Amino acid sequence: MPYDTVTELPKGVKNNLPKHAQEIYMETYNHAWEEYNHEEERARRVAWGAVKKKYQKDEVSGEWKKKE
């Protein structure tokens, strides 16, 4: 199911990612949902892959931070 707003994202995404990363996740998920014939798991993997291109999880704090 595609998302209309970031407030609809899964708790694991909303509670851990910064706003910009949430937007990347949502946009990529929605695109992948359509491209891969509504395969939810595949859309999730693609969305997380897109987030990880621009953000990384800090090993010490556990927070997601934008890559330099």
C-alpha positions in Angstrom: 0.0 0.0 0.0 1.5 3.3 -1.0 1.8 6.1 1.6 0.2 9.6 1.2 2.2 11.2 4.0 5.1 10.4 6.3 2.8 10.1 9.2 1.5 6.9 7.7 4.9 5.3 7.5 5.6 2.2 9.7 6.7 3.0 13.3 10.2 1.7 12.7 10.7 4.3 10.0 8.9 7.2 11.7 10.6 6.7 15.1 14.1 6.2 13.8 14.7 8.2 10.6 15.0 12.0 10.3 12.3 13.8 8.4 14.2 14.0 5.1 15.1 10.3 5.3 11.4 9.5 5.9 10.6 11.5 2.7 13.1 9.5 0.7 11.7 6.2 2.1 8.1 7.2 1.3 8.9 8.4 -2.3 11.0 5.4 -3.1 8.6 2.9 -1.6 5.7 4.4 -3.5 7.6 4.2 -6.8 8.8 0.7 -6.2 5.3 -0.4 -5.1 4.1 0.5 -8.6 7.1 -0.6 -10.5 7.2 -4.1 -8.9 3.5 -4.9 -9.1 2.6 -4.1 -5.5 5.2 -6.4 -3.9 5.3 -4.9 -0.4 8.5 -6.6 0.8 10.4 -5.7 -2.4 9.2 -2.1 -2.1 10.5 -2.0 1.5 13.9 -3.3 0.5 14.2 -0.8 -2.3 13.1 2.1 0.0 15.6 1.1 2.7 18.3 0.9 0.0 17.6 4.4 -1.1 17.8 5.7 2.5 21.1 4.0 3.1 22.6 5.7 0.1 22.2 9.1 1.8 22.1 8.2 5.5 23.9 5.9 7.9 23.3 4.7 11.4 25.7 6.1 13.9 27.3 3.1 15.7 27.6 4.9 19.0 24.3 6.8 19.3 22.2 4.5 17.0 20.8 7.6 15.3 20.5 7.9 11.5 22.7 10.7 10.2 23.2 12.1 6.7 26.4 10.9 5.0 29.0 13.5 4.4 
